[in-house]
Structure formats: structure tokens, C-alpha cells
Amino acid sequence: MGLKYYEHKNILKQLKKKFKFVKFEVEEIILEFSKPLDALKHLKYTGVTGLSKNIKISRIKNFDEHKLTYKVAYYNCWN
């Protein structure tokens, strides 16, 4: 089972229940690779794929992405 990632709006909702003030910033990070294999290696080394060990080799061979996009949120909370 992979990691469970929560959407920004859900995190914000929970934080607002606990804190009087919540400031945040959402950033989109785009990484570009020269080859799809390099993108797959990046995913493997960072451990963010969420793929099971039983993934079919055909799915890996058909991977054709040269760009990966991450959305990151930063929160500053206080009462």
C-alpha cells in the first residue's frame, strides 16, 4: 500500500479547526527529464510512486512522461 496524500483543502479545513490563524502557500514544482526512464528513476529514488511491487512490466515500458509535477503546501499555524 502506498502513502496516503491529503488534498490541500482537507488539510486546511482540519488546521482551521485547531488554530485561530492559518497562513499557507501552495507551490507547484515541475521537473523535466530528458528520458522517461530518468523520470521513473527519480520516482523510484524518492519513493513517491505508490506503486506496488507487483506492477506489470508492460506498464513500465509504456511510461512516456518526461515531466513530473508535484504540488507542495506550506502551513504556518498559531493561536
N, C-alpha and C positions, 0 to 999 in steps of 0.2 A: 504494500500500500504506500502511495506517495504522500508527500506533505500536503496539508490542507491549507490553502491560502484563502484569506478572507478578503472580501471586497472592501474598498476604502469606505464606502457609505455605511457598511455594517460596523466597521471599526469605529468610525466617528460617532455613530449612534451609541455604542457602548461606552465610549470615553465621556460623552456628554452626560451620561447617567452618573458618572463618578466624579467628574471635575467641573468646577464652575467656569473655568476658562480653557478653551481648547483652540490652539492655533495649529495649522497644518500646511504642508506644501506637498504637492504631488508632482513627481518628475517622471518623464518618460525617457528611458535610455535605449538608444538603438545601436546595436553592434553589427557591423558589416564584416563579412568574411569573404575571402577570395574563392573558397570552395565549400560546398555543402558539408563535406567531411570535416572541415575545420569547425563549422558551426556545431556539428554533432559532438566533436571532441570537447568543445567548450562546455556544452551541456553536461557531458559525462563528468568532466573535472569539477564543475561547480555543484553537481548533484541536484540540480533543479528540474530534472526531466519528469519525474513522477512516473516513469515507465517501469513496467515490471521486468523481471529478468527473463520472462517467457515471451518477449516480443519477437515477432516473426522477422526473419532476416529480409524478407521482401519489403517490409515497411521501412526498414533502414535503407535499403538500396534505392527506394523510391523517394527518399527525402531529398528535396530540391531547394531548400531555403538557403539563401546567402545572407539573410538579415534576421537578427533576433531582437525582439522588443521586450523590454522589462518596464513595468510601472512600479515605482517606488514611492512610498508615502512616509513623510517625517511628521511626527507629532510632538508638540510641546504642550503639556497639560499642568494646570495648577489650580488651587482653590483660593 
